[in-house]
């Protein structure tokens, strides 16, 4: 690490996007991921759609 950094040419807020949304990544255990991949393939639907449908059903049950 340098003792000093030169920020004289820096631009404040260069990457700030006020309307952007953060999508949190979800990390599944290996066996869970294999299960949902297999079930999604069996149903012929996208993995994301399958997982979202599972979670929506769980929300309805709660």
Buried (B, 14 or more C-beta within 10 A) or exposed (E): EEEEEEEEEEEEEEEEEEEEEEEEEEEEEEEEEEEBBEBBEEEEEEEEEBBEEEEEEEEEEE
